[in-house]
Amino acid sequence: MTGASAWQSSTTAWASADLALDGNMEGHFFGHSCTHTANGDANPYWVMELGSEGPVGRIVFYFRTDCYERKSQLNFLVSRTRNDVDEDIGTMCATYDGPPSDPRVPATITCDTFVYGRTIKNIDCLGIFNNNDIAIYKALTINVTTMPKLKPAHYIKMTKNCTSFINDRGYITHHLTEEERNFPIAFSILMYKDVEQAERLLRAIYRPQNIYCIHVDSKTDEKIYKAMSRIANCFQNVFLSNKRVNVTWGEISVLEPELLCMEQLWARNKKWKYFINLTGQEFPLKTNYELVQILKAYNGSNDVETTVVQKESNINKKWHRCLPKNEITPPHEINVTKGAVHIAVTRGFVDYSLHDPRARDILDYVNTSCKIPDEAYFTILNHNRHLGVPGSYKDLPLLSTRKELLANKFHLDEQPVTYGCLEELIFNRTRDEYQGKRTFDTSWYSNLGFVLAESKVD
């Protein structure tokens, strides 16, 4: 079996653990293709390490054709790491009671992918999400400064063996559902500090069918950059931007790394359907399956927040920063709008943003004429119908229940419990969706104004 390895509690003669994986189905012990623990082993076991985490749809095992009449119960357990096995930590997924009626016929059992869940030690996250006062009080009394932190040096050491790193960190390395496999998403992550928080964000959104571009600010410590580079190198679908920008709030440099990643994501992979941009301080409120369902419900529309800029003198001061800073006439008869830099947009929108000459004119305009360029560019493209941008708008206490796709401005140093509980929530929802125990209703998203407007035009 490619990529797998095995070991067992003891061995008789030549019958080592790896013989069970040699592809030879010879069932007689003296055919030298059967494994065998030592006689007298009080707690015999055999372990197979898959080499990557993914769904275990079924287990097929073959019997010895001699001495098959031995009746013993076989227990099949699943664990996440080798340490779990060594400490006898595992979750029962199936049992088999022998002997077989015909030893020449292999037996098949089924086992769920997520027979385990993700939990935070000594924290009742479910209680917190259910607004339980005791659970909240206990969480608030934790001294967060004593919670362990992973530094760049830890990641540099862990990624010396990528297989172990991916397994030990609990990455989901399978597409899980056909819908997810057939609807890949492109992500950008802009980070400038805290390698652990960025890596945990990547882990939360990672699927092998998606693609990820990470931009590390040029001001960032080189140890962090090296650690992120080593992490990215462990995956075929994760890469660092080939150029680093010195990002300064309120300047075009906030937008530049987004466009860099968009360009590289566009060039590297032609299959992704939507693009979502993130910062290292964000965390998803939806599982990948739920994101796919929502984006499919968007029906080719873009999710780009906007507010039409007004010029009246009594406008609220918080919008002043997005007003034009000079009297240059906007190009292509656009209406100037403001919004957030964070978007979920179609591949067609990305294509237009990068390659259409009108988009280049508008980028030059927001750079020279808008006080906060990153809050203007994407929203102007999406909310000026006459530009013909694909998917554009054609007409103008609990995170666990929010409709938004992501939550922003987390800081792991200050909110480790909140971050950890969200990790637990998203991972366990992913497990429940795969097992068919959780469904997701997209009707709220299907009836958003920009989705209905797109449908009417089409």
ZADO-963107 format. One record per residue (C-alpha): residue number from 1; residue in one letter; x, y, z. Coordinates in steps of 0.001 Angstrom, whole numbers, plus 500000, padded with zeros to 6 digits. Last residue first. Layout:
{nr=NUM&rest=A&east=X&north=Y&up=Z};
...
% end
This chain:
{nr=458&rest=D&east=470195&north=536782&up=483562};
{nr=457&rest=V&east=469207&north=540200&up=484804};
{nr=456&rest=K&east=466695&north=538823&up=487277};
{nr=455&rest=S&east=469144&north=536216&up=488610};
{nr=454&rest=E&east=471865&north=538814&up=489211};
{nr=453&rest=A&east=469429&north=541034&up=491130};
{nr=452&rest=L&east=468299&north=538081&up=493244};
{nr=451&rest=V&east=471890&north=537337&up=494199};
{nr=450&rest=F&east=472766&north=540984&up=494933};
{nr=449&rest=G&east=469689&north=541363&up=497112};
{nr=448&rest=L&east=470260&north=538274&up=499229};
{nr=447&rest=N&east=467584&north=535632&up=498735};
{nr=446&rest=S&east=469883&north=532707&up=497909};
{nr=445&rest=Y&east=471950&north=533524&up=501013};
{nr=444&rest=W&east=469014&north=533152&up=503397};
{nr=443&rest=S&east=467857&north=530020&up=501501};
{nr=442&rest=T&east=471213&north=528252&up=501936};
{nr=441&rest=D&east=470066&north=525788&up=504617};
{nr=440&rest=F&east=472867&north=523526&up=505832};
{nr=439&rest=T&east=472488&north=519959&up=507023};
{nr=438&rest=R&east=474144&north=518177&up=509933};
{nr=437&rest=K&east=474235&north=514504&up=510887};
{nr=436&rest=G&east=475148&north=513285&up=507412};
{nr=435&rest=Q&east=478494&north=511897&up=508556};
{nr=434&rest=Y&east=480373&north=514399&up=506388};
{nr=433&rest=E&east=478290&north=517258&up=507742};
{nr=432&rest=D&east=478893&north=516125&up=511328};
{nr=431&rest=R&east=482671&north=515975&up=510834};
{nr=430&rest=T&east=482762&north=519426&up=509232};
{nr=429&rest=R&east=480646&north=520757&up=512110};
{nr=428&rest=N&east=483231&north=519259&up=514456};
{nr=427&rest=F&east=486097&north=521050&up=512713};
{nr=426&rest=I&east=484245&north=524376&up=512579};
{nr=425&rest=L&east=483213&north=524332&up=516254};
{nr=424&rest=E&east=486569&north=523130&up=517598};
{nr=423&rest=E&east=488448&north=525791&up=515647};
{nr=422&rest=L&east=485938&north=528378&up=516882};
{nr=421&rest=C&east=486607&north=527177&up=520420};
{nr=420&rest=G&east=490349&north=527586&up=519953};
{nr=419&rest=Y&east=490032&north=531127&up=518653};
{nr=418&rest=T&east=487729&north=532204&up=521472};
{nr=417&rest=V&east=490024&north=530566&up=524030};
{nr=416&rest=P&east=493185&north=532107&up=522553};
{nr=415&rest=Q&east=491772&north=535659&up=522523};
{nr=414&rest=E&east=494560&north=538084&up=523499};
{nr=413&rest=D&east=497654&north=536361&up=522125};
{nr=412&rest=L&east=495656&north=534863&up=519272};
{nr=411&rest=H&east=494524&north=538240&up=517997};
{nr=410&rest=F&east=491268&north=538110&up=516050};
{nr=409&rest=K&east=490496&north=541027&up=513781};
{nr=408&rest=N&east=487966&north=539472&up=511386};
{nr=407&rest=A&east=485127&north=536936&up=511438};
{nr=406&rest=L&east=484344&north=534955&up=508318};
{nr=405&rest=L&east=481399&north=533770&up=506202};
{nr=404&rest=E&east=478815&north=536065&up=507731};
{nr=403&rest=K&east=475416&north=534606&up=508717};
{nr=402&rest=R&east=476212&north=534591&up=512428};
{nr=401&rest=T&east=474957&north=531712&up=514592};
{nr=400&rest=S&east=478267&north=530387&up=515943};
{nr=399&rest=L&east=479573&north=533924&up=516402};
{nr=398&rest=L&east=477052&north=534402&up=519156};
{nr=397&rest=P&east=476055&north=536878&up=521629};
{nr=396&rest=L&east=471402&north=548989&up=493863};
{nr=395&rest=D&east=470813&north=547029&up=491143};
{nr=394&rest=K&east=473035&north=544941&up=488869};
{nr=393&rest=Y&east=475681&north=544035&up=491354};
{nr=392&rest=S&east=478617&north=542502&up=489529};
{nr=391&rest=G&east=478909&north=538787&up=488727};
{nr=390&rest=P&east=481082&north=539393&up=485671};
{nr=389&rest=V&east=482105&north=543087&up=485403};
{nr=388&rest=G&east=480070&north=544801&up=482679};
{nr=387&rest=L&east=481403&north=548292&up=483329};
{nr=386&rest=H&east=477865&north=549657&up=482906};
{nr=385&rest=R&east=476779&north=548115&up=486189};
{nr=384&rest=N&east=479024&north=550158&up=488388};
{nr=383&rest=H&east=478734&north=548397&up=491719};
{nr=382&rest=N&east=481263&north=545571&up=491449};
{nr=381&rest=L&east=484177&north=547508&up=489999};
{nr=380&rest=I&east=483657&north=550415&up=492391};
{nr=379&rest=T&east=483451&north=547963&up=495327};
{nr=378&rest=F&east=486733&north=546306&up=494406};
{nr=377&rest=Y&east=488676&north=549572&up=494127};
{nr=376&rest=A&east=487225&north=551788&up=496864};
{nr=375&rest=E&east=488120&north=550530&up=500338};
{nr=374&rest=D&east=491640&north=549579&up=499203};
{nr=373&rest=P&east=492261&north=553106&up=497915};
{nr=372&rest=I&east=491638&north=554951&up=501219};
{nr=371&rest=K&east=491899&north=558696&up=500455};
{nr=370&rest=C&east=490811&north=558254&up=496878};
{nr=369&rest=S&east=492312&north=560329&up=494028};
{nr=368&rest=T&east=495754&north=559029&up=493079};
{nr=367&rest=N&east=495450&north=555339&up=493949};
{nr=366&rest=V&east=491699&north=555207&up=493336};
{nr=365&rest=Y&east=492263&north=556631&up=489827};
{nr=364&rest=D&east=495143&north=554332&up=488894};
{nr=363&rest=L&east=493039&north=551332&up=489928};
{nr=362&rest=I&east=490126&north=552693&up=487872};
{nr=361&rest=D&east=492284&north=553006&up=484775};
{nr=360&rest=R&east=493628&north=549479&up=485294};
{nr=359&rest=A&east=490074&north=548153&up=485649};
{nr=358&rest=R&east=489154&north=549852&up=482394};
{nr=357&rest=P&east=492058&north=548108&up=480668};
{nr=356&rest=D&east=490618&north=544671&up=481677};
{nr=355&rest=H&east=493257&north=542215&up=482837};
{nr=354&rest=L&east=493540&north=541965&up=486596};
{nr=353&rest=S&east=490181&north=543136&up=487896};
{nr=352&rest=Y&east=488353&north=541608&up=484912};
{nr=351&rest=D&east=489901&north=538167&up=485471};
{nr=350&rest=V&east=489215&north=538364&up=489200};
{nr=349&rest=F&east=485551&north=539192&up=488524};
{nr=348&rest=G&east=485325&north=536272&up=486083};
{nr=347&rest=R&east=486748&north=533905&up=488717};
{nr=346&rest=T&east=483847&north=534899&up=490904};
{nr=345&rest=V&east=484060&north=536989&up=494037};
{nr=344&rest=A&east=484095&north=536681&up=497823};
{nr=343&rest=I&east=485443&north=539986&up=499123};
{nr=342&rest=H&east=487334&north=541688&up=501936};
{nr=341&rest=V&east=488564&north=545163&up=500928};
{nr=340&rest=A&east=485498&north=546656&up=502585};
{nr=339&rest=G&east=483309&north=549330&up=501060};
{nr=338&rest=K&east=483339&north=552655&up=499331};
{nr=337&rest=T&east=481621&north=553882&up=496177};
{nr=336&rest=V&east=482556&north=556338&up=493455};
{nr=335&rest=N&east=480046&north=556337&up=490598};
{nr=334&rest=I&east=481873&north=555524&up=487384};
{nr=333&rest=E&east=481672&north=557565&up=484202};
{nr=332&rest=H&east=484563&north=555638&up=482592};
{nr=331&rest=P&east=487178&north=557494&up=484606};
{nr=330&rest=P&east=486490&north=559572&up=487746};
{nr=329&rest=T&east=486994&north=563302&up=487138};
{nr=328&rest=I&east=489970&north=564603&up=489100};
{nr=327&rest=E&east=488750&north=567064&up=491740};
{nr=326&rest=N&east=490983&north=565885&up=494578};
{nr=325&rest=K&east=490866&north=563748&up=497745};
{nr=324&rest=P&east=487861&north=561690&up=496637};
{nr=323&rest=L&east=485775&north=560677&up=499660};
{nr=322&rest=C&east=486688&north=557479&up=501455};
{nr=321&rest=R&east=488280&north=559120&up=504513};
{nr=320&rest=H&east=485179&north=561209&up=505007};
{nr=319&rest=W&east=482977&north=558137&up=505658};
{nr=318&rest=K&east=483607&north=558109&up=509419};
{nr=317&rest=K&east=482749&north=561780&up=509543};
{nr=316&rest=N&east=479043&north=561204&up=508897};
{nr=315&rest=I&east=477961&north=563321&up=505969};
{nr=314&rest=N&east=476785&north=566817&up=506897};
{nr=313&rest=S&east=478658&north=568522&up=504070};
{nr=312&rest=E&east=476894&north=566497&up=501403};
{nr=311&rest=K&east=479254&north=564656&up=499068};
{nr=310&rest=Q&east=477767&north=561146&up=499300};
{nr=309&rest=V&east=479734&north=557986&up=498675};
{nr=308&rest=V&east=477546&north=554976&up=497871};
{nr=307&rest=T&east=478209&north=552253&up=500430};
{nr=306&rest=T&east=479471&north=548840&up=499391};
{nr=305&rest=E&east=480173&north=545266&up=500539};
{nr=304&rest=V&east=481311&north=542872&up=497826};
{nr=303&rest=D&east=479793&north=539372&up=497559};
{nr=302&rest=N&east=479930&north=538663&up=493833};
{nr=301&rest=S&east=477165&north=536870&up=491939};
{nr=300&rest=G&east=477602&north=533651&up=489925};
{nr=299&rest=N&east=474658&north=531828&up=491473};
{nr=298&rest=Y&east=475228&north=533122&up=495004};
{nr=297&rest=A&east=473664&north=529825&up=496110};
{nr=296&rest=K&east=476766&north=528054&up=494772};
{nr=295&rest=L&east=478875&north=530336&up=496942};
{nr=294&rest=I&east=476742&north=529519&up=499987};
{nr=293&rest=Q&east=476856&north=525750&up=499431};
{nr=292&rest=V&east=480615&north=525850&up=498856};
{nr=291&rest=L&east=481148&north=527908&up=502003};
{nr=290&rest=E&east=479004&north=525433&up=503934};
{nr=289&rest=Y&east=481141&north=522518&up=502762};
{nr=288&rest=N&east=484296&north=524453&up=503647};
{nr=287&rest=T&east=482924&north=524975&up=507143};
{nr=286&rest=K&east=481510&north=528355&up=508117};
{nr=285&rest=L&east=482491&north=530970&up=510697};
{nr=284&rest=P&east=485998&north=531158&up=509282};
{nr=283&rest=F&east=488799&north=532931&up=511166};
{nr=282&rest=E&east=490504&north=536246&up=510536};
{nr=281&rest=Q&east=493679&north=537780&up=511982};
{nr=280&rest=G&east=496023&north=536451&up=509296};
{nr=279&rest=T&east=494084&north=538383&up=506693};
{nr=278&rest=L&east=491664&north=536912&up=504207};
{nr=277&rest=N&east=490684&north=537115&up=500556};
{nr=276&rest=I&east=488095&north=534809&up=498999};
{nr=275&rest=F&east=488171&north=533865&up=495286};
{nr=274&rest=Y&east=485473&north=531774&up=493625};
{nr=273&rest=K&east=485312&north=528983&up=491041};
{nr=272&rest=W&east=488743&north=527362&up=491077};
{nr=271&rest=K&east=489660&north=525261&up=488060};
{nr=270&rest=K&east=492293&north=527233&up=486129};
{nr=269&rest=N&east=495121&north=526981&up=488659};
{nr=268&rest=R&east=498551&north=528581&up=488758};
{nr=267&rest=A&east=497979&north=531667&up=486623};
{nr=266&rest=W&east=494817&north=532933&up=488323};
{nr=265&rest=L&east=496218&north=532182&up=491776};
{nr=264&rest=Q&east=499343&north=534139&up=490838};
{nr=263&rest=E&east=497394&north=537167&up=489621};
{nr=262&rest=M&east=495001&north=537120&up=492584};
{nr=261&rest=C&east=497943&north=536840&up=494957};
{nr=260&rest=L&east=499610&north=539905&up=493502};
{nr=259&rest=L&east=496298&north=541788&up=493408};
{nr=258&rest=E&east=495723&north=541177&up=497104};
{nr=257&rest=P&east=499356&north=542065&up=497828};
{nr=256&rest=E&east=498859&north=545449&up=496097};
{nr=255&rest=L&east=495625&north=546466&up=497838};
{nr=254&rest=V&east=497063&north=547412&up=501220};
{nr=253&rest=S&east=500051&north=548974&up=499412};
{nr=252&rest=I&east=497619&north=551436&up=497815};
{nr=251&rest=E&east=497761&north=553409&up=501050};
{nr=250&rest=G&east=495453&north=553831&up=504047};
{nr=249&rest=W&east=497277&north=551313&up=506196};
{nr=248&rest=T&east=500853&north=550612&up=505144};
{nr=247&rest=V&east=501884&north=547263&up=503649};
{nr=246&rest=N&east=505555&north=546875&up=502749};
{nr=245&rest=V&east=505045&north=544426&up=499881};
{nr=244&rest=R&east=506634&north=541022&up=499335};
{nr=243&rest=K&east=506855&north=539444&up=495868};
{nr=242&rest=N&east=506608&north=535805&up=494810};
{nr=241&rest=S&east=503544&north=535314&up=497002};
{nr=240&rest=L&east=503952&north=532265&up=499196};
{nr=239&rest=F&east=502481&north=528947&up=498095};
{nr=238&rest=V&east=499881&north=526385&up=499101};
{nr=237&rest=N&east=498429&north=523803&up=496684};
{nr=236&rest=Q&east=501290&north=521279&up=496633};
{nr=235&rest=F&east=501608&north=521358&up=500415};
{nr=234&rest=C&east=504615&north=520942&up=502728};
{nr=233&rest=N&east=506382&north=523834&up=501017};
{nr=232&rest=A&east=503776&north=526222&up=502418};
{nr=231&rest=I&east=504759&north=525347&up=505986};
{nr=230&rest=R&east=508462&north=525851&up=505239};
{nr=229&rest=S&east=507748&north=529233&up=503665};
{nr=228&rest=M&east=505634&north=530236&up=506651};
{nr=227&rest=A&east=508520&north=529358&up=508983};
{nr=226&rest=K&east=511045&north=531250&up=506857};
{nr=225&rest=Y&east=508806&north=534327&up=506770};
{nr=224&rest=I&east=508323&north=534173&up=510538};
{nr=223&rest=K&east=512080&north=533933&up=511076};
{nr=222&rest=E&east=512563&north=536801&up=508612};
{nr=221&rest=D&east=510629&north=539166&up=510873};
{nr=220&rest=T&east=507803&north=540892&up=509013};
{nr=219&rest=K&east=508416&north=544279&up=507421};
{nr=218&rest=S&east=508103&north=542771&up=503917};
{nr=217&rest=D&east=504582&north=541614&up=504805};
{nr=216&rest=V&east=504026&north=537892&up=504250};
{nr=215&rest=H&east=501620&north=537110&up=501422};
{nr=214&rest=I&east=500068&north=533636&up=501401};
{nr=213&rest=C&east=498394&north=532199&up=498298};
{nr=212&rest=Y&east=496108&north=529181&up=498760};
{nr=211&rest=I&east=494486&north=526705&up=496359};
{nr=210&rest=N&east=491477&north=524461&up=496996};
{nr=209&rest=Q&east=491140&north=520778&up=496003};
{nr=208&rest=P&east=493402&north=519594&up=498841};
{nr=207&rest=R&east=491285&north=521233&up=501552};
{nr=206&rest=Y&east=492559&north=523767&up=504078};
{nr=205&rest=I&east=490245&north=526334&up=505676};
{nr=204&rest=A&east=490885&north=525537&up=509357};
{nr=203&rest=R&east=494506&north=524492&up=508784};
{nr=202&rest=L&east=495289&north=527766&up=507034};
{nr=201&rest=L&east=493793&north=529710&up=509954};
{nr=200&rest=R&east=495856&north=527597&up=512353};
{nr=199&rest=E&east=498986&north=528395&up=510348};
{nr=198&rest=A&east=498263&north=532127&up=510416};
{nr=197&rest=Q&east=497649&north=532044&up=514174};
{nr=196&rest=E&east=500844&north=530084&up=514774};
{nr=195&rest=V&east=502964&north=532367&up=512591};
{nr=194&rest=D&east=502014&north=535437&up=514602};
{nr=193&rest=K&east=502754&north=538555&up=512537};
{nr=192&rest=Y&east=502388&north=540229&up=509119};
{nr=191&rest=M&east=499809&north=538197&up=507272};
{nr=190&rest=L&east=497788&north=538476&up=504068};
{nr=189&rest=I&east=495991&north=535212&up=503275};
{nr=188&rest=S&east=494664&north=534669&up=499759};
{nr=187&rest=F&east=492149&north=531954&up=499001};
{nr=186&rest=A&east=491032&north=530174&up=495826};
{nr=185&rest=I&east=487998&north=527876&up=496062};
{nr=184&rest=P&east=487429&north=524479&up=494449};
{nr=183&rest=F&east=483847&north=523472&up=493561};
{nr=182&rest=N&east=483916&north=519935&up=492142};
{nr=181&rest=R&east=485796&north=518477&up=495114};
{nr=180&rest=E&east=483449&north=520239&up=497529};
{nr=179&rest=E&east=480342&north=518850&up=495854};
{nr=178&rest=E&east=481929&north=515398&up=495694};
{nr=177&rest=T&east=482348&north=515391&up=499452};
{nr=176&rest=L&east=485329&north=514914&up=501805};
{nr=175&rest=H&east=488000&north=516619&up=499617};
{nr=174&rest=H&east=490652&north=514743&up=501580};
{nr=173&rest=T&east=493738&north=516053&up=503365};
{nr=172&rest=I&east=492097&north=517410&up=506495};
{nr=171&rest=Y&east=495025&north=518823&up=508473};
{nr=170&rest=G&east=495428&north=517521&up=512030};
{nr=169&rest=R&east=498662&north=519210&up=513114};
{nr=168&rest=D&east=500253&north=515817&up=513788};
{nr=167&rest=N&east=499303&north=514458&up=510381};
{nr=166&rest=I&east=500440&north=517438&up=508320};
{nr=165&rest=F&east=503652&north=517807&up=510333};
{nr=164&rest=S&east=504402&north=514088&up=510232};
{nr=163&rest=T&east=504084&north=514028&up=506462};
{nr=162&rest=C&east=506062&north=517247&up=506118};
{nr=161&rest=N&east=509099&north=515987&up=508023};
{nr=160&rest=K&east=511452&north=518947&up=508496};
{nr=159&rest=T&east=508209&north=520858&up=508927};
{nr=158&rest=M&east=508136&north=520368&up=512699};
{nr=157&rest=K&east=511561&north=521995&up=513236};
{nr=156&rest=I&east=510816&north=525127&up=511221};
{nr=155&rest=Y&east=507398&north=525256&up=512858};
{nr=154&rest=H&east=508862&north=525171&up=516364};
{nr=153&rest=A&east=511456&north=527799&up=515466};
{nr=152&rest=P&east=508687&north=530118&up=514256};
{nr=151&rest=K&east=507055&north=530005&up=517708};
{nr=150&rest=L&east=504184&north=527830&up=518915};
{nr=149&rest=K&east=502498&north=529149&up=522029};
{nr=148&rest=P&east=501490&north=527278&up=525181};
{nr=147&rest=M&east=498818&north=528863&up=527416};
{nr=146&rest=T&east=500341&north=530578&up=530446};
{nr=145&rest=T&east=499532&north=534116&up=529244};
{nr=144&rest=V&east=495894&north=533095&up=528798};
{nr=143&rest=N&east=495376&north=532848&up=532564};
{nr=142&rest=I&east=492019&north=531105&up=532584};
{nr=141&rest=T&east=489357&north=532805&up=534704};
{nr=140&rest=L&east=487336&north=533937&up=531684};
{nr=139&rest=A&east=486978&north=530362&up=530441};
{nr=138&rest=K&east=485615&north=529209&up=533798};
{nr=137&rest=Y&east=483102&north=532077&up=533810};
{nr=136&rest=I&east=481907&north=531284&up=530277};
{nr=135&rest=A&east=481376&north=527610&up=531107};
{nr=134&rest=I&east=479495&north=528527&up=534277};
{nr=133&rest=D&east=477314&north=531093&up=532526};
{nr=132&rest=N&east=476255&north=528770&up=529689};
{nr=131&rest=N&east=475736&north=530894&up=526586};
{nr=130&rest=N&east=475199&north=527869&up=524306};
{nr=129&rest=F&east=478416&north=528719&up=522432};
{nr=128&rest=I&east=480211&north=528810&up=525794};
{nr=127&rest=G&east=478759&north=525448&up=526807};
{nr=126&rest=L&east=479880&north=523926&up=523536};
{nr=125&rest=C&east=483348&north=525352&up=524140};
{nr=124&rest=D&east=483683&north=523721&up=527553};
{nr=123&rest=I&east=487409&north=524392&up=528018};
{nr=122&rest=N&east=489737&north=522093&up=529985};
{nr=121&rest=K&east=491457&north=520851&up=526814};
{nr=120&rest=I&east=490023&north=522219&up=523581};
{nr=119&rest=T&east=488246&north=519598&up=521495};
{nr=118&rest=R&east=488445&north=518350&up=517925};
{nr=117&rest=G&east=486309&north=515357&up=517091};
{nr=116&rest=Y&east=486945&north=511646&up=516633};
{nr=115&rest=V&east=485184&north=509079&up=514472};
{nr=114&rest=F&east=485593&north=511631&up=511722};
{nr=113&rest=T&east=486124&north=509537&up=508627};
{nr=112&rest=D&east=483475&north=506947&up=509474};
{nr=111&rest=C&east=484296&north=503254&up=509286};
{nr=110&rest=T&east=482959&north=500496&up=507093};
{nr=109&rest=I&east=483879&north=496816&up=507296};
{nr=108&rest=T&east=484859&north=494390&up=504567};
{nr=107&rest=A&east=485917&north=490765&up=504959};
{nr=106&rest=P&east=488072&north=488917&up=502456};
{nr=105&rest=V&east=486844&north=485597&up=500973};
{nr=104&rest=R&east=489355&north=482741&up=501042};
{nr=103&rest=P&east=488755&north=482270&up=504769};
{nr=102&rest=D&east=485192&north=481040&up=504101};
{nr=101&rest=S&east=482767&north=481087&up=507049};
{nr=100&rest=P&east=485008&north=483574&up=508798};
{nr=99&rest=P&east=485892&north=482988&up=512475};
{nr=98&rest=G&east=485340&north=485529&up=513675};
{nr=97&rest=D&east=483671&north=488561&up=515273};
{nr=96&rest=Y&east=484549&north=491880&up=513671};
{nr=95&rest=T&east=484376&north=495262&up=515374};
{nr=94&rest=A&east=483986&north=498801&up=514023};
{nr=93&rest=C&east=484881&north=502487&up=514519};
{nr=92&rest=M&east=486156&north=502459&up=518079};
{nr=91&rest=T&east=487885&north=505707&up=518966};
{nr=90&rest=G&east=491542&north=505793&up=519881};
{nr=89&rest=I&east=493979&north=506565&up=522657};
{nr=88&rest=D&east=496245&north=503659&up=523586};
{nr=87&rest=E&east=499071&north=506017&up=524626};
{nr=86&rest=D&east=501331&north=504748&up=521838};
{nr=85&rest=V&east=498416&north=504945&up=519413};
{nr=84&rest=D&east=497607&north=508536&up=520353};
{nr=83&rest=N&east=501295&north=509415&up=520005};
{nr=82&rest=R&east=501216&north=508020&up=516471};
{nr=81&rest=T&east=498601&north=510620&up=515606};
{nr=80&rest=R&east=494917&north=510959&up=514719};
{nr=79&rest=S&east=493518&north=507689&up=516016};
{nr=78&rest=V&east=491070&north=505201&up=514524};
{nr=77&rest=L&east=490165&north=501898&up=516137};
{nr=76&rest=F&east=489232&north=498542&up=514636};
{nr=75&rest=N&east=488546&north=495793&up=517196};
{nr=74&rest=L&east=488895&north=492161&up=516139};
{nr=73&rest=Q&east=487110&north=489597&up=518285};
{nr=72&rest=S&east=488674&north=486163&up=518402};
{nr=71&rest=K&east=487645&north=482781&up=517121};
{nr=70&rest=R&east=490536&north=480736&up=515748};
{nr=69&rest=E&east=489128&north=478709&up=512867};
{nr=68&rest=Y&east=491473&north=480467&up=510424};
{nr=67&rest=C&east=494339&north=478197&up=511427};
{nr=66&rest=D&east=495356&north=477928&up=507760};
{nr=65&rest=T&east=493797&north=480194&up=505121};
{nr=64&rest=R&east=495000&north=483231&up=506974};
{nr=63&rest=F&east=492476&north=485971&up=506537};
{nr=62&rest=Y&east=492278&north=489088&up=504397};
{nr=61&rest=F&east=491186&north=492606&up=505354};
{nr=60&rest=V&east=489149&north=495262&up=503582};
{nr=59&rest=I&east=488558&north=498516&up=505453};
{nr=58&rest=R&east=485983&north=500978&up=504167};
{nr=57&rest=G&east=485351&north=504665&up=503595};
{nr=56&rest=V&east=488249&north=505844&up=505713};
{nr=55&rest=P&east=488120&north=509540&up=504895};
{nr=54&rest=G&east=491409&north=511422&up=505001};
{nr=53&rest=E&east=494524&north=512160&up=507035};
{nr=52&rest=S&east=497864&north=511322&up=505460};
{nr=51&rest=G&east=500618&north=508712&up=505847};
{nr=50&rest=L&east=498196&north=505851&up=506381};
{nr=49&rest=E&east=499813&north=504467&up=509544};
{nr=48&rest=M&east=498796&north=500847&up=510044};
{nr=47&rest=V&east=498886&north=499331&up=513511};
{nr=46&rest=W&east=498711&north=495697&up=514664};
{nr=45&rest=Y&east=497791&north=494687&up=518198};
{nr=44&rest=P&east=498365&north=491891&up=520692};
{nr=43&rest=N&east=497612&north=492473&up=524371};
{nr=42&rest=A&east=498708&north=489391&up=526319};
{nr=41&rest=D&east=501315&north=488317&up=523758};
{nr=40&rest=G&east=501687&north=484626&up=524647};
{nr=39&rest=N&east=502531&north=483549&up=521136};
{nr=38&rest=A&east=504209&north=486411&up=519326};
{nr=37&rest=T&east=502349&north=488500&up=516765};
{nr=36&rest=H&east=501911&north=487214&up=513220};
{nr=35&rest=T&east=501868&north=488918&up=509806};
{nr=34&rest=C&east=501217&north=486870&up=506709};
{nr=33&rest=S&east=503146&north=486932&up=503426};
{nr=32&rest=H&east=505794&north=484257&up=503969};
{nr=31&rest=G&east=503836&north=481512&up=502194};
{nr=30&rest=F&east=504476&north=479513&up=505342};
{nr=29&rest=F&east=501557&north=481260&up=507040};
{nr=28&rest=H&east=499156&north=480347&up=504268};
{nr=27&rest=G&east=496940&north=483190&up=503045};
{nr=26&rest=E&east=498845&north=484481&up=500016};
{nr=25&rest=M&east=497242&north=487878&up=499303};
{nr=24&rest=N&east=500516&north=489555&up=498312};
{nr=23&rest=G&east=500079&north=493355&up=498212};
{nr=22&rest=D&east=502946&north=493875&up=500674};
{nr=21&rest=L&east=500803&north=495615&up=503291};
{nr=20&rest=A&east=500198&north=492737&up=505730};
{nr=19&rest=L&east=503868&north=491813&up=505361};
{nr=18&rest=D&east=504728&north=495185&up=506967};
{nr=17&rest=A&east=503860&north=493907&up=510447};
{nr=16&rest=S&east=506625&north=491272&up=510556};
{nr=15&rest=A&east=505985&north=487552&up=510207};
{nr=14&rest=W&east=509627&north=486399&up=509906};
{nr=13&rest=A&east=509664&north=484505&up=513229};
{nr=12&rest=T&east=506840&north=485668&up=515490};
{nr=11&rest=T&east=506525&north=489393&up=516069};
{nr=10&rest=S&east=505349&north=491671&up=518885};
{nr=9&rest=S&east=503059&north=494690&up=519454};
{nr=8&rest=Q&east=502768&north=495581&up=515788};
{nr=7&rest=W&east=504073&north=498042&up=513205};
{nr=6&rest=A&east=502869&north=499316&up=509856};
{nr=5&rest=S&east=503631&north=501789&up=507084};
{nr=4&rest=A&east=501536&north=503436&up=504395};
{nr=3&rest=G&east=502663&north=505667&up=501520};
{nr=2&rest=T&east=501686&north=503214&up=498795};
{nr=1&rest=M&east=500000&north=500000&up=500000};
% end
